[in-house]
Amino acid sequence: MPSLPHNIWVHVAQYLPALFLQDLITVNRSFFEIAMDYRYRQLSLAYMDSRMVKNLVRLRDPAVAKRVQILHIYPGFLPQSNTAPLLFDQAKPECMVSKRSFRTILTDIANSFLEQRTSPSRHPKYRMMQSLRKQEDVVQIVSDVLAGLPNVTDYYVTWYGLPAFTYSPAPFVASALRPNLRKLSLDLSLENVQSILSSDTQITRLEELHLCIHSETVYNDQERTYILQHHLAPAISRFRSTLKTLVVSSWEPTDLSPLFANIERIPVLDDLCINIPVERCHLGDPAGVSGFLRKHQSTLRCLRLRATQHGGRGLAPDLYSLHDWISDATDNVELPELRVLDITSNLFLADTSLLCLKRFSRTLTSLTMTGVYRSYDQVVQALDNFLMPSGFSDSPAAKEEPKGKRLRIGPVSLSPQLVDLIASRIPELHRLELLVRDILPGPTDASSSSVVLNSRTPKSRQIEEFFMEMEARRYPDWRLEHLSIVTDILPEGIPYQSLLEETFFQCIPALQSYT
């Protein structure tokens, strides 16, 4: 065992059955440490049940508290009022009063003393249950426990849609914000921002910030703008010396331009993800996002764009309005250090994703375009733009990195012609992942050279004809090492997945792995 690092053993432990892992505790000291680290590595406090009470008791022990690295909090477990019934209260059985002898009374008294000595209420778990009746007690107990977790690196907070509490959960939510925190995910109502991200926050090494804002309860536009400008933007700016990854989402269409405009430049930010509501307003004035991108054009290496539809007034997304908004937000924006573009959403029009690709393709080495189905001709358009010659980046890193190193695209129709296309256009491609909607012996576009297939052809026959077409194909100059075909359309009864693997290994000499 000493030959392997401890964290590798903990990783192996996640694949073991729970009962087997429990048995490891009694084997020896090494297995005890492995089992305990895995047991308490990730902790969730969301519902006040017996398991949560047990965890609160155990976490008072520093030997257990030091093992927690990932923490999830949802303060919905607070009692709604201080008169709430005690957790796990059980009604006392009604007893018939009868005449008893003096000897029977003495026996009952002796038994009551014995029960007090052996009663489960003397156990720390039950003593804590007795103190979880009032809101202020719950807030204090949970605050003390979370303040004693010294090694939390990933912290996830969900706090929205809850009724107003007499005693705010902010003290215990903020008590886990320690200096060594690496990742912070906040899914919260806008009015709760200032309660958590105060100016005296002790975080000094934060690298990832995931932010999802719910603003439906802040009805006044001026109040919303004030919170974004004077609380949230300064809070994010305080992490500027270490923050490398930023994810910004809005649950409903909201004007977040004051937020983007007031965040100071983050010198080490290289990964940005923006989730855009599909309904009108989207994220407000597109100049806010545009200015933020320009502010970080010298550091951004990865840009991820998502279209979302979580909340809003209706269920009718305006995709053309979204297209115009994204066009305005990316207009005249140059990102010379960008290497990764990830557009993943079935709410993006094909033209919208192609627009983004055209504007940021010149320095890309990795492209992801998934969500909406892409025909053969649309894949051709995407590859044409993906392989545009490098332009405005003269950095040494841009010259050393080959273009078109990774590609993830789909859903598409897998055909021999599609394989030919990718192999000929991107011979230096290192990793390819195709999300496959169907497998055909030829492309379905009327403009292609192959005959258009009859839609009534049985699926199994189409797949078999695909294999027949691929038998004579070889790609000796294609340097593809990793290929993944993601599909759920393969008929049962025939090992088509194994046949696909065998076919591609025969066709592509450089291929090393297939999934």
Secondary structure, DSSP 8 states (H G I E B T S, - for coil): -TTS-HHHHHHHHTTS-HHHHHHHTTT-HHHHHHHHHHHHHEEEE-S-SHHHHHHHHHTTSHHHHTT--EEEE-GGGS-SSTT---TT-------------HHHHHHHHHHHHHHHHH-GGGSHHHHHHHT-SSHHHHHHHHHHHHHT-TT--EEEEEE-S----SS-SHHHHHTT--TT--EEEEEEEGGGHHHHS-TT-------EEEEEEE-TT---HHHHHHHIIIIIHHHHHTTTTT--EEEEEESS----HHHHHHS---TT--EEEEEEESSTTTTS-HHHHHHHHHHTTTT--EEEEEEE-SSSS-S---HHHHHHHHHHHHTT---TT--EEEEE-TTS-HHHHHHHHHHHGGG-SEEEEESS---HHHHHHHHHHHT----S---HHHHHS-SS-EEEEEEEEE-HHHHHHHHHH-TT--EEEEEEEEE-SS---TTSSS----TTS-HHHHHHHHHHHHTT---TT----EEEEE-S---TTS-HHHHHHHHHHHH-TT--EE-
